[in-house]
Amino acid sequence: MTEYDLFVECIPMIAEMAARCRRLDRADYETWKQETMEHAPDLVKSFMGKVLVCIDKVVMGKKTVNN
């Protein structure tokens, strides 16, 4: 399985995380991101960083598909 395949498989989970993160204020979101990366095993840190970039775009943009 490639990293891309894993990402595609995880899209529903990533979308759920993004939706939950949108409800956090900025400080809580930044704390969550930092704690998430600190607890991620070294093997997945690169992948998790890419996931967080995607979540950032949803949270920081605060836009939905319909906007």
matplotlib code that plots the C-alpha trace (Angstrom):
import matplotlib.pyplot as plt

x = [0.0, 1.4, 1.1, -1.5, -3.6, -3.4, -4.5, -7.4, -8.5, -8.3, -10.3, -13.5, -11.5, -9.6, -12.9, -14.3, -11.1, -11.4, -15.0, -14.2, -11.3, -13.4, -15.3, -12.2, -10.9, -7.5, -5.5, -7.1, -6.6, -2.9, -2.5, -4.3, -2.0, 1.1, 0.0, -1.0, 2.5, 4.2, 2.4, 2.6, 5.2, 8.2, 7.1, 4.0, 5.1, 5.7, 2.2, 0.6, 2.2, 0.6, -2.8, -2.5, -1.8, -5.1, -6.9, -5.3, -6.8, -10.3, -9.9, -8.1, -10.2, -13.4, -15.0, -17.3, -17.7, -20.9, -19.3]
y = [0.0, 3.4, 6.5, 7.8, 4.6, 5.0, 8.6, 7.8, 5.0, 7.4, 10.2, 9.5, 9.6, 12.7, 14.5, 13.6, 14.9, 18.1, 18.6, 18.2, 20.5, 23.2, 23.4, 24.2, 27.7, 28.5, 27.9, 24.5, 23.5, 24.4, 22.4, 19.4, 19.5, 19.7, 16.9, 14.8, 15.1, 14.5, 11.2, 10.0, 7.2, 8.2, 5.8, 7.9, 11.4, 12.4, 11.0, 12.7, 16.0, 15.8, 14.9, 17.9, 20.2, 19.1, 19.6, 23.1, 24.0, 23.1, 24.6, 27.8, 28.4, 27.7, 27.0, 24.2, 22.7, 24.7, 28.1]
z = [0.0, -0.9, 1.2, -1.3, -0.9, 2.9, 2.6, 0.4, 2.7, 5.7, 4.1, 6.2, 9.4, 8.3, 7.5, 10.9, 12.6, 10.6, 11.5, 15.2, 15.0, 13.4, 16.7, 18.6, 19.2, 17.7, 20.9, 21.6, 17.9, 18.1, 21.3, 19.8, 16.8, 18.9, 21.2, 18.2, 16.6, 19.9, 20.4, 16.8, 16.4, 14.3, 11.6, 10.8, 11.7, 8.0, 7.1, 10.1, 9.2, 5.7, 7.3, 9.6, 6.6, 5.1, 8.4, 8.6, 5.3, 6.5, 10.0, 9.0, 5.9, 7.8, 4.4, 3.4, 0.0, -0.5, 0.3]

ax = plt.figure().add_subplot(projection="3d")
ax.plot(x, y, z, "-o")
ax.set_aspect("equal")
plt.show()
